[in-house]
Amino acid sequence: MSRVQLAIRVADLEASIAFYSKLLGAKPAKRRPGYANFAIAEPPLKLVLLEGTPGDPTRMDHLGVEVETTEEVTGATTRLAAEGLPTATEEDTACCYAVQDKVWVTAPGGEPWEVYVVKSDADVLAKAENSVCCSPAVGTAPAAEERASCC
């Protein structure tokens, strides 16, 4: 099953977890420091909450499509490149408490999209110091070739 991912940066993680638990009628599938995600079956949705700066409004961090296999990520990479979209791929990326394979593209409005598969759990939120993923300083989406990794 594929599902759309919406990752948002929230000022109050605990209040947001409480709100989305009520809204979605579900508890988080994964909770870690500064992070929670909800894996909703119907409608198929992965909602990722990333802890932001207290007092700041909630903002979109990135969008994605979670798929079941690395082969689906590879297929998406081929299809997107054939459509003329610049792509950036990552394999065995540890970010957002998961090891993932993914491909990134950037929409005309600058919003980053990833097609990804979660391969296993990991112990880290951010991949590296220069990673765009899961960094409170994220403001605008970099070009696909500059992007590091995300959730």
Secondary structure as UniProt FT lines:
FT   STRAND          3..10
FT   HELIX           13..24
FT   STRAND          30..32
FT   TURN            33..34
FT   STRAND          35..40
FT   TURN            41..44
FT   STRAND          45..51
FT   TURN            54..55
FT   STRAND          59..66
FT   HELIX           70..82
FT   TURN            83..84
FT   STRAND          88..95
FT   TURN            96..97
FT   STRAND          98..106
FT   TURN            108..109
FT   STRAND          112..121
FT   TURN            129..130
FT   TURN            133..134
FT   TURN            136..137
FT   HELIX           144..146
//
